[in-house]
Structures are given as structure tokens and as C-alpha cells.
């Protein structure tokens, strides 16, 4: 039986995604973003948010795709908090907040389109793996990205 999920729907590039609201601490406009030269492509940089330094993550890379544009001041972001870890996901646009039916790891919007429901635990796990591989001198290109739907 399908369950209702309270989600935030957002766009990155031409792709719309959904993320359960329980993981979203706030929606922000990024301040100055500092690139980290030795960081994997999944890390667009770091930013200072309310006195805390947060990594800014690139969802495309975490899903096994190409890197999006570098995060910069003025970009939108979702600040996620999960098990004590806090990070920002750069987004192009926040579309809306809704209660949508879950179906097979996706949610279905009001027009009947299926949207990938991202699992923040899997995204953060993948980011951690990429950092570990970068520290070991591996590129991670040969590693398949894990399934990120919940």
C-alpha cells in the first residue's frame, strides 16, 4: 500500500527530485562558497552558515553522474541534518512542499510524474566513500554509485 511522504520537490539541471522534509533543516541562499582543491568532485566547496562550516554537495556526482556547475554565492541549497552530520545540497530551484504518494522508491507528483525520492543517508555515505577514496589517491570513477532512492 502506498504511503504519503511529506517532501520538498526541487530541481537540479533539468531533473526534479524529492527529499523527505524530516531531513531538511532549512532552505538557504548560499553565501560565499570556497572551493577545496583536493576534494572530490562531489564537494562543490564549503560555506559558512550561521557560524558553522558546511560542505556543499553535488547531487549529480553522488548519483553517479556528471558534476553540475560549481556552487557559488547566491545559489539555493537545502541544509540537511542526519545523525549529527550537517551539509548543504546545491539546488537550482525549490519547486514546492507537498505530501506525495510513494511508489517503488519514488514519489508521484500531482501531474502523475514519478520523481526520485533521495535517501540522504545513502548520499552522505557515498560522499564519505568519495572522500576516503580521494585520501587514498583513488579517483572513484570505476566505482558505481549506490542506489539512492529510499
C-alpha positions as CSV (number, residue, x, y, z in Angstrom):
1,X,0.0,0.0,0.0
2,X,1.5,3.4,-1.0
3,X,2.4,5.7,1.8
4,X,2.2,9.5,1.9
5,X,5.6,11.2,2.2
6,X,6.0,14.9,3.2
7,X,8.6,16.1,0.7
8,X,10.3,19.1,-0.7
9,X,10.5,19.0,-4.5
10,X,13.5,20.7,-6.1
11,X,15.2,20.9,-9.5
12,X,18.9,20.4,-10.3
13,X,19.6,21.0,-14.0
14,X,16.6,19.6,-15.8
15,X,15.8,16.9,-13.3
16,X,13.3,17.2,-10.4
17,X,13.9,15.3,-7.2
18,X,12.1,14.9,-3.9
19,X,13.5,14.7,-0.4
20,X,11.6,14.0,2.8
21,X,11.1,17.1,4.9
22,X,12.3,15.4,8.1
23,X,15.9,15.6,6.8
24,X,15.7,19.3,5.7
25,X,16.8,21.7,8.4
26,X,16.4,24.8,6.3
27,X,16.3,26.2,2.7
28,X,19.0,28.8,2.2
29,X,20.8,31.0,-0.2
30,X,24.5,30.2,-0.1
31,X,26.9,32.9,1.0
32,X,30.5,32.8,-0.2
33,X,31.5,29.3,-1.3
34,X,35.1,28.3,-1.0
35,X,36.4,25.6,-3.3
36,X,38.6,22.8,-1.8
37,X,41.2,21.9,-4.4
38,X,41.9,18.4,-3.2
39,X,38.3,17.5,-2.5
40,X,36.4,15.0,-4.8
41,X,34.0,16.4,-7.4
42,X,31.0,15.6,-5.2
43,X,32.1,18.5,-3.0
44,X,31.4,21.8,-4.6
45,X,33.1,23.6,-1.8
46,X,32.4,24.8,1.8
47,X,30.4,27.7,3.1
48,X,29.9,29.4,6.4
49,X,26.3,29.2,7.5
50,X,25.4,30.7,10.9
51,X,29.0,30.3,12.1
52,X,29.3,26.6,11.0
53,X,31.4,25.5,8.1
54,X,29.3,23.2,5.9
55,X,30.3,21.1,2.9
56,X,28.3,21.8,-0.2
57,X,27.5,18.6,-2.1
58,X,26.8,18.0,-5.8
59,X,23.9,15.6,-6.1
60,X,24.7,14.7,-9.7
61,X,28.1,13.3,-8.8
62,X,26.7,11.5,-5.7
63,X,24.2,9.8,-8.0
64,X,27.0,8.7,-10.4
65,X,26.5,11.4,-13.0
66,X,28.4,14.4,-14.1
67,X,29.2,17.3,-11.9
68,X,26.9,20.3,-12.1
69,X,28.1,23.9,-12.1
70,X,30.3,24.9,-9.2
71,X,28.3,26.2,-6.2
72,X,28.6,29.9,-5.8
73,X,27.3,32.7,-3.7
74,X,23.6,33.2,-4.3
75,X,22.8,29.6,-5.2
76,X,20.0,27.9,-3.4
77,X,20.7,25.0,-1.1
78,X,18.9,22.5,1.2
79,X,20.6,22.2,4.5
80,X,20.3,18.5,5.6
81,X,20.8,17.1,9.0
82,X,21.2,13.4,9.6
83,X,22.7,11.6,12.5
84,X,24.6,14.6,13.6
85,X,26.0,15.3,10.1
86,X,25.0,18.6,8.5
87,X,25.6,19.5,4.9
88,X,24.2,21.6,2.1
89,X,22.9,20.3,-1.2
90,X,23.1,22.9,-4.0
91,X,19.9,23.2,-5.9
92,X,18.8,25.2,-8.9
93,X,15.2,25.7,-7.7
94,X,12.9,24.7,-4.9
95,X,9.6,23.9,-6.5
96,X,7.2,23.2,-3.7
97,X,6.5,21.3,-0.5
98,X,3.8,18.6,-0.7
99,X,2.5,15.3,0.6
100,X,3.0,12.8,-2.2
101,X,2.3,9.1,-2.6
102,X,5.4,6.9,-2.5
103,X,5.6,4.2,-5.2
104,X,8.6,1.9,-5.6
105,X,11.2,4.3,-4.0
106,X,9.8,7.3,-6.0
107,X,7.0,9.7,-5.3
108,X,4.3,10.7,-7.7
109,X,3.5,14.4,-8.1
110,X,0.1,15.9,-8.8
111,X,0.6,15.6,-12.6
112,X,1.4,11.9,-12.3
113,X,5.1,12.2,-12.9
114,X,7.4,10.0,-10.9
115,X,10.2,11.8,-9.0
116,X,13.3,10.1,-7.5
117,X,13.0,10.2,-3.7
118,X,16.5,10.8,-2.5
119,X,17.8,8.9,0.6
120,X,20.1,11.4,2.4
121,X,21.8,8.5,4.4
122,X,22.9,7.0,1.1
123,X,24.0,10.3,-0.3
124,X,26.1,11.1,2.8
125,X,27.6,7.5,2.8
126,X,28.6,8.0,-0.9
127,X,30.2,11.4,-0.1
128,X,32.1,9.8,2.7
129,X,33.3,7.0,0.4
130,X,34.5,9.5,-2.2
131,X,36.5,11.4,0.5
132,X,38.1,8.2,1.7
133,X,39.0,7.2,-1.9
134,X,40.4,10.6,-2.6
135,X,42.5,10.4,0.5
136,X,43.8,7.1,-0.7
137,X,44.6,8.5,-4.1
138,X,41.8,6.8,-6.0
139,X,39.5,8.6,-8.4
140,X,36.4,6.7,-7.7
141,X,35.4,6.8,-11.4
142,X,35.3,3.0,-11.6
143,X,33.1,2.6,-8.6
144,X,29.4,2.5,-9.3
145,X,27.2,4.9,-7.3
146,X,24.9,3.1,-4.9
147,X,21.1,3.2,-5.4
148,X,20.0,6.5,-3.7
149,X,16.2,6.1,-3.6
150,X,14.8,5.2,-0.3
